[in-house]
Amino acid sequence: MRTLAPAVVAASLGVLAACSKPVDLKAALQVTDVVTGYHDAGVVGGKNKLVPSISFRLHKRTSDDLRPLSLNVAFKQLPAAGTAVPPGSPAEADWDEKFVQSVPFTSDQTAVLTFRADTGYTADPPQTRADILQHRLFQDMRVHVFAKHSASQWVEIGSFDVPRQLLAQ
């Protein structure tokens, strides 16, 4: 009697995993405990810096195994108030994004996940961080949370406006 080579066994398991039934991530996941605002990134290059931030948990509403689950968190800049967006143009401008390849669950939810953009707003002292949020050139942000399970397509599972508030350190 012959035994299967480890490579054949590994390849077979990979095919079985890829053939598992697709999961409706919009129905299977709920974004909870959302906190958004601006994180004080300190002094960078002699300037005060604020970056948009979001923290949340994912709650799993299914018994399906969602490993591996990847997240892409996209920070988008909204048009300035009163600015008309030309037809065919995107209403939101790309700002920054963060990617996580594998999100671990403990039972049916994740720990608090925090994402902060690298790109932010800066101002020369003596302008305070509160002054930055009120500056005439400051534009509001929106965060889109996308999830992907295994070889599926990216699905948007949440969209959140970032209020003009400083987050506690």
N, C-alpha and C positions, 0 to 999 in steps of 0.2 A: 504494500500500500504506500502511495506517495503522499507527501505533505505539500501543501501549497507554499510557495515562496512568500516571504513577508511583503514584498513589493506588490504581488498579486492581491493579497489580502487587503493591503492599504488602498490600492486602487479600487477594489470592490466596495469597500466602505465609503470611499469618496463618491462613487457613483450612487450608492444608496442614499447618502446624505443629500446629494444634488436632486434626487428624485422625490424628496419628501414634499408633502402637499404645501402649496403656497399659503402664506399667512397674510390676512388683511391687517396690515399694521395700523391703519386708521382706527379699526375696531378693537384691535388687540392691545393698543397702548394708550394710556392717558397721561398727559403732562400735568403734574400737580405741584403744589407748593412753589409757584413761580414768584420769583423776586427779580425785578429788573431795575436798572438805574445806571449811574455812572460811578465807576471805581476810581479812587484817587490813586493814580499811578506814580505819584511823587513828583520830584523835580527831575526832568530829563533835559539835558543840554541847557541848563539854567532856566528852564521854563516849567511852570506848573502844568501837569498833564492829567487829563481825564479820559477814560476809555469806557465805552459801553460794556455792560456786563449783564449776564443772566444766570440765575441759579434755579434749578428745578429738580424734581424727582420724576422718574418714569414709573408708572403703575401698570403692571401687566394684568389685563382682564381676560386672560385665556390660560388654559393649562398647557398650551403648546410650548414646546421648547423654542426659545427665540435666540439661541446661540448659533452662530455669532450674530450680534446686533451691532451695527455701526451707526454712528450719528454724524451729521454734518450740520453745524450751526452757522447760519449765514447772517451777518450783520449788514443791513441795507440802510442807506441814507435816503430819507424822504425829501421830496422837493421843498424848497423854501415856501413858507406860507404865501399864498397869493400868486405863486408861479404856475403858469399854465403849462401842462405837459403836452408837447406836440403829438398828434395821432401817430401811432406806430412806435413811439418811443417808450422805453420802460419808465414807469412811475417812480421806481426806486433805483438808486445807484449802488453798485457793489461797493462795499466798504472793507470788509474783512470776513474771514470765515475760519472756523475751527473744526477739526475732524478727529473723531475717536473711532478706532478700528473695532474695539470690542468693549461693550458695556456690560459689566457684571450685575446680575440681579441677586438679591438676598431674599429668598422666598418669592414674593410677587412684586417687589419694588426695588429700585436702585437706591443707593445712598444719594445725598444731595450732589448734583453735578453742577459745576460752575464753569462758565465760559466767559472769557474776557478778550475783547479785540486787542490786537497789538497797536492798531492805528487809533489815534484819538485826537482830541482837541488840546491845544496848548496855548498858554498866554504868559507874557512877561510879568513878573512881579512889578508892581504891587497888586496887580489884578488877582483877586481871590478865585478859588474854585467856583464859588457861587456866581461870581462875575462872568466866568466862562460860560456858564449855563444860560446867562441872560444876554450874551453878546449878540449883536445884530446879525453876525455871520454864522451863528450856531444853527445847525439844522438837525432836526429830530431823526431818530433811528427806529427801525423795526427789526426784530430778530425772527428769522424763520428756522424752525427745527425740522430737519429731515432725518428719516430713519431708513435703514436698509437691512434686510435679513437675508443672509446667505447670498444667493446669486440673484435676488429679486431686484427690481428697480427702486430708485429713491422715491420715498413718499413723504409729503409734508404732513407732519403730525401736529404742528402748532405754529402760530404766528403771534408775536407779542410786541406791542409798542413799548419803547423805552422812555419812561417819564424823565423829565428834567429834575432829577433828585440825586443827591449824593448818597451813596451807600455807606453804612457804618463799616468801619474798618474791622 
